[in-house]
Amino acid sequence: MPSVLSGARRIVVKVGSSLVTNEGRGVDAAAIGNWSRQLAALAATGRELVMVSSGAIAEGMKRLGWAQRPKELHELQAAAAVGQMGLVQMYESRLSEHGMASAQVLLTHADLADRERYLNARSTLLTLLALKVIPVINENDTVVTDEIRFGDNDTLGALVANLVDADAYVILTDQRGLYSADPRKDPQARFIDEATAGDPALEAMAGGAGSSIGRGGMLTKILAAKRAAGSGTSTVIAWGREPDVLLRLASGEAIGTALLAGTPKLAARKQWMLDHLQLKGAVAVDDGAVAKLRDDGKSLLPIGVHEVQGDFSRGDVIAVRTLAGHEIARGLANYSAAEARLIARKPSHQIEALLGYANEPELIDRTNLVLI
């Protein structure tokens, strides 16, 4: 099996409620400590790690003395609010024991659907990773209704993997991986070691409800892997209590089910940019900026922009054109068209003085720019 993690530099790890809370009996300090130890060991090799953790509602249920997951929305939100306290405290203390700094990040699917909030979340997470901090991410179940009713952290983990351009996505669950059928009912069920993410046959194999503690079953994991593969990220589904599962995966050992992305990461990102048939705007840049983009792989700075065309918002895909009108690149704008007009031909250190604030020093960061 091609090693998904051995060459991965940036890895998103998702753990389910049943693992985090020991089947609902409360936050499992030993389990979180074990994963924290492995994350610290991987970080020591230069890898960047993001943890997406379920368990807030389950921990809140335990603290409130509830044996069954409530159905009323306000009770779910109350459980999430109570449980989030214990969950984040446990991650902070266990990661610090291994010399790792951590940060709590609460996200919703809506944060990643809105382009401006998407860029804000991306900038925050990439800054944390650059600072050697491990973000611990959960859905903001306390205030957002649709995530509790329909959301699952398998999908959130895939969205985060896309958000930070992860090389690999690991879903740790209470199952060994994917089988061709339910092994409890079909003795002929075959374990799937490797497959291509997005293969329709996988969805037929998966199915069934999740545990009484969590919401996600195997089908949500298959669909999450398909979503992650859209940006070129491969996924591994593995048993979370497998000894040193993360370290062994990173060493190249075949554990669980590997769902490989059919499109290379850079090609997927480029294709996503190129798929925009209608752009809301463009910028015309001078020859010096063209050379820096094409030859040096640099970001697009405001000082190289001579003209701003159209009416775009922060986070929109815009075209980058030469002064003669030839499109040379596309990228995500860090500033709106109105803001870009104010900072065009100006050095980056003047952005705050001109706008009253500064999102980033670049008009388009090189990680969000694709040459044509």
C-alpha positions in Angstrom: 0.0 0.0 0.0 1.4 3.4 -0.9 2.2 5.1 2.4 -0.2 8.0 3.0 1.5 9.4 6.0 5.2 8.6 5.6 5.7 11.5 3.2 3.0 13.8 4.7 4.2 17.0 6.3 0.8 18.4 7.3 -1.6 16.0 8.8 -5.2 16.4 10.1 -6.3 13.8 12.8 -9.9 13.4 13.7 -11.0 11.3 16.8 -14.6 10.3 17.5 -16.7 10.7 20.5 -16.6 7.1 21.6 -12.8 7.1 21.7 -12.5 10.5 23.3 -15.0 9.8 26.1 -14.4 6.0 26.5 -17.9 5.1 25.2 -19.5 8.0 27.0 -18.0 7.5 30.4 -16.3 10.9 30.4 -13.1 12.4 28.8 -10.6 9.6 28.6 -7.4 11.2 30.0 -5.2 8.2 29.1 -6.4 8.0 25.5 -5.9 11.8 24.9 -2.5 11.6 26.6 -1.6 8.7 24.3 -2.5 10.7 21.2 -0.8 13.8 22.5 2.4 11.8 23.0 2.2 10.6 19.4 1.4 14.1 18.1 4.4 15.5 20.0 6.7 12.8 18.5 5.5 13.6 15.0 5.9 17.3 15.6 9.5 16.7 16.6 10.1 15.3 13.1 9.0 18.6 11.5 5.4 17.6 10.8 2.5 20.0 11.4 -0.5 18.5 13.2 -4.2 19.6 13.5 -6.5 17.7 15.8 -10.2 17.6 15.1 -11.9 16.2 18.2 -15.5 15.2 18.9 -16.7 14.6 22.4 -18.0 17.9 23.8 -21.7 16.8 23.8 -20.7 13.3 25.1 -18.6 14.8 27.9 -21.4 17.3 28.7 -23.9 14.4 28.9 -21.6 12.7 31.4 -21.2 15.8 33.6 -24.9 16.4 33.5 -25.7 12.8 34.4 -27.6 12.0 31.1 -27.5 8.4 29.9 -29.1 9.1 26.6 -28.3 11.7 24.0 -31.0 14.3 24.2 -33.1 15.3 21.1 -34.1 18.8 22.1 -31.8 21.4 20.5 -31.4 23.5 23.6 -30.3 20.5 25.6 -27.8 19.5 23.0 -26.4 23.0 23.1 -26.2 23.0 26.9 -24.4 19.7 26.9 -21.9 21.0 24.3 -21.3 24.1 26.4 -20.7 22.1 29.6 -18.6 19.4 27.9 -16.3 21.7 25.9 -14.8 22.9 29.2 -13.5 19.5 30.1 -12.5 18.6 26.6 -10.3 21.5 26.0 -8.8 21.4 29.4 -7.8 17.8 28.9 -6.1 18.4 25.5 -4.3 21.5 26.9 -2.9 19.6 29.9 -1.9 16.5 28.1 -0.3 18.2 25.1 1.7 20.5 27.5 3.0 17.4 29.3 4.8 16.6 26.1 6.0 20.1 25.5 3.4 21.1 22.9 1.4 24.3 22.9 -2.2 24.0 21.9 -5.1 26.3 20.8 -8.8 25.8 20.8 -10.6 26.6 17.5 -14.4 26.3 17.3 -15.6 26.2 13.7 -18.8 25.6 11.8 -19.4 24.5 8.3 -20.7 28.1 7.6 -17.3 29.4 8.6 -15.8 27.4 5.7 -18.5 28.2 3.2 -18.1 31.9 3.4 -15.0 32.9 1.5 -14.0 35.8 3.8 -14.4 33.7 6.9 -12.7 30.8 5.1 -9.6 33.0 4.6 -9.7 34.3 8.2 -9.8 30.7 9.5 -7.1 29.6 7.1 -4.8 32.5 8.1 -5.3 31.7 11.8 -4.6 28.0 11.5 -1.6 28.5 9.3 -0.2 31.0 11.8 -0.7 28.5 14.6 1.1 25.8 12.7 4.0 28.2 11.9 4.2 28.9 15.6 4.4 25.1 16.4 1.0 25.1 18.1 -1.4 22.2 17.7 -4.9 23.5 17.0 -7.7 21.4 18.6 -10.8 22.0 16.5 -14.4 21.2 17.3 -17.7 22.3 15.8 -19.2 25.2 17.6 -22.2 23.1 18.7 -23.1 25.5 21.5 -24.6 28.2 19.2 -25.0 26.7 15.7 -28.1 24.6 15.1 -27.6 23.0 11.7 -24.2 21.5 12.7 -25.8 19.7 15.6 -28.7 18.4 13.6 -26.9 17.4 10.4 -23.2 18.0 11.0 -20.5 15.5 11.9 -16.8 16.0 12.7 -15.8 13.5 10.0 -16.9 16.1 7.4 -15.5 19.0 9.4 -12.1 17.2 9.5 -12.2 16.9 5.7 -13.1 20.6 5.4 -10.2 21.5 7.7 -7.9 19.3 5.6 -8.9 21.2 2.5 -8.6 24.5 4.4 -5.0 24.0 5.5 -3.9 22.0 2.3 -3.2 18.9 4.4 -1.2 16.1 2.9 -3.1 13.4 4.8 -6.3 13.0 6.8 -6.5 10.4 9.5 -9.9 9.4 11.0 -9.5 7.5 14.2 -12.6 5.5 15.0 -13.8 2.5 17.1 -13.6 0.3 14.0 -10.6 -1.3 12.3 -11.6 0.2 9.0 -13.9 -0.5 6.1 -15.3 -3.9 5.2 -17.1 -4.9 2.0 -20.1 -5.7 4.2 -21.0 -5.7 7.9 -18.7 -8.4 9.4 -21.1 -9.0 12.3 -23.7 -10.2 9.8 -21.7 -11.5 6.9 -18.9 -13.9 7.6 -17.7 -13.4 4.0 -17.1 -9.7 4.6 -13.7 -8.7 3.2 -11.5 -6.0 4.8 -10.7 -3.1 2.4 -7.0 -2.3 2.8 -6.9 0.3 0.0 -9.3 2.0 -2.4 -9.7 5.2 -4.3 -11.6 7.9 -2.4 -14.8 8.7 -4.2 -15.3 5.2 -5.6 -19.2 4.8 -5.7 -18.7 1.2 -4.6 -17.4 2.3 -1.2 -20.7 4.1 -0.3 -22.6 0.8 -1.0 -20.2 -1.0 1.3 -20.6 1.5 4.1 -23.7 2.4 6.0 -25.5 1.9 9.3 -25.8 4.3 12.1 -23.1 5.5 14.4 -22.7 4.6 18.1 -25.1 5.9 20.7 -22.5 8.4 21.7 -21.5 9.9 18.3 -23.4 10.7 15.1 -21.1 9.5 12.4 -21.1 6.0 10.9 -18.7 4.5 8.4 -20.7 6.2 5.5 -19.9 9.7 6.9 -16.2 8.7 6.9 -16.4 7.5 3.3 -18.0 10.7 2.2 -15.5 12.8 4.2 -12.7 11.0 2.5 -14.3 11.8 -0.9 -14.5 15.5 0.1 -10.9 15.6 1.2 -9.8 13.9 -2.0 -11.3 16.8 -3.9 -8.3 18.8 -2.8 -5.8 16.0 -3.3 -5.7 14.8 0.4 -5.7 11.0 1.0 -7.4 9.5 4.0 -6.7 6.7 6.4 -9.5 5.2 8.6 -8.1 3.3 11.5 -8.9 2.0 15.0 -8.0 4.7 17.4 -6.8 2.3 20.2 -4.3 0.6 17.9 -0.9 0.9 19.8 1.1 3.9 18.4 -1.3 4.1 15.5 -0.1 7.5 14.3 3.6 6.8 14.7 3.3 3.5 12.8 1.3 5.1 10.0 3.9 7.8 9.7 6.6 5.2 9.5 4.8 3.7 6.5 3.0 0.8 8.1 -0.3 -0.3 6.5 -2.9 0.1 9.2 -6.7 0.5 8.6 -8.2 1.5 5.3 -6.3 3.9 3.0 -8.6 5.9 0.7 -6.3 7.5 -1.8 -6.9 10.8 -3.6 -7.1 10.3 -7.3 -5.8 13.8 -8.0 -2.4 15.1 -6.9 -2.8 17.9 -4.3 -1.4 20.7 -6.5 -3.3 19.6 -9.5 -6.5 19.5 -7.6 -6.0 23.0 -6.2 -5.1 24.3 -9.7 -8.1 22.7 -11.2 -10.4 24.3 -8.6 -9.1 27.7 -9.5 -9.4 27.1 -13.2 -12.9 25.8 -12.9 -14.2 29.3 -12.2 -15.8 30.3 -15.5 -17.0 33.6 -14.3 -14.6 35.8 -12.2 -15.8 38.9 -10.3 -12.7 40.8 -11.0 -9.0 41.1 -12.0 -5.8 43.0 -11.3 -3.3 44.2 -13.9 0.2 44.0 -12.7 3.6 45.4 -13.9 6.4 43.4 -15.5 8.3 43.2 -12.2 5.3 41.5 -10.5 4.9 39.2 -13.5 8.6 38.1 -13.1 8.2 37.5 -9.4 5.1 35.4 -9.8 6.4 33.4 -12.8 10.1 33.0 -12.1 10.4 33.3 -8.3 7.1 31.8 -7.1 6.4 34.9 -5.0 3.1 36.3 -3.6 1.4 39.2 -5.3 2.1 42.4 -3.4 -0.1 45.5 -3.8 2.9 47.5 -5.0 3.0 45.6 -8.3 -0.7 46.2 -9.0 -1.4 49.0 -11.5 -5.2 48.5 -12.1 -8.1 46.9 -10.3 -11.0 45.7 -12.4 -14.5 44.6 -11.4 -16.1 44.4 -8.0 -14.9 41.5 -5.9 -14.8 40.7 -2.2 -12.2 39.2 0.0 -11.9 35.5 -0.7 -13.1 35.7 -4.3 -11.1 34.1 -7.1 -9.7 36.9 -9.3 -7.6 36.9 -12.4 -4.0 38.3 -12.5 -3.3 39.9 -15.9 -0.4 41.6 -17.5 -0.7 45.3 -18.5 -1.4 44.0 -22.0 -4.4 42.1 -20.7 -3.0 38.5 -20.8 -4.1 36.3 -17.9 -1.1 34.8 -16.1 -2.6 33.5 -12.8 -5.6 33.2 -10.6 -5.9 33.5 -6.9 -7.9 34.2 -3.8 -8.0 38.0 -3.0 -7.0 39.0 0.5 -8.7 42.3 0.0 -11.9 43.6 -1.7 -11.8 45.5 -5.0 -12.4 48.8 -3.2 -9.6 48.1 -0.7 -7.3 46.9 -3.5 -7.7 50.2 -5.3 -6.6 52.1 -2.3 -3.5 50.0 -1.7 -2.5 49.5 -5.4 1.1 50.7 -6.2 1.7 51.1 -2.5 4.2 49.1 -0.3 2.8 46.6 2.1 3.9 48.5 5.2 1.4 51.3 4.2 -1.7 49.0 4.1 -2.7 49.7 7.8 -2.3 53.4 7.4 -4.3 53.4 4.2 -7.1 51.1 5.3 -7.0 51.4 9.1 -6.2 47.7 9.4 -4.1 45.1 7.6 -5.3 41.6 6.8 -2.2 40.3 5.2 0.8 42.0 3.5 -0.1 40.3 0.2 -3.0 41.0 -2.2 -2.8 37.3 -3.1 -0.7 34.8 -1.1 1.4 32.4 -3.2 -0.3 29.4 -1.5 -3.6 30.7 -2.9 -2.3 31.5 -6.4 -2.1 29.3 -9.4 -0.1 30.2 -12.5 -1.7 29.6 -15.9 
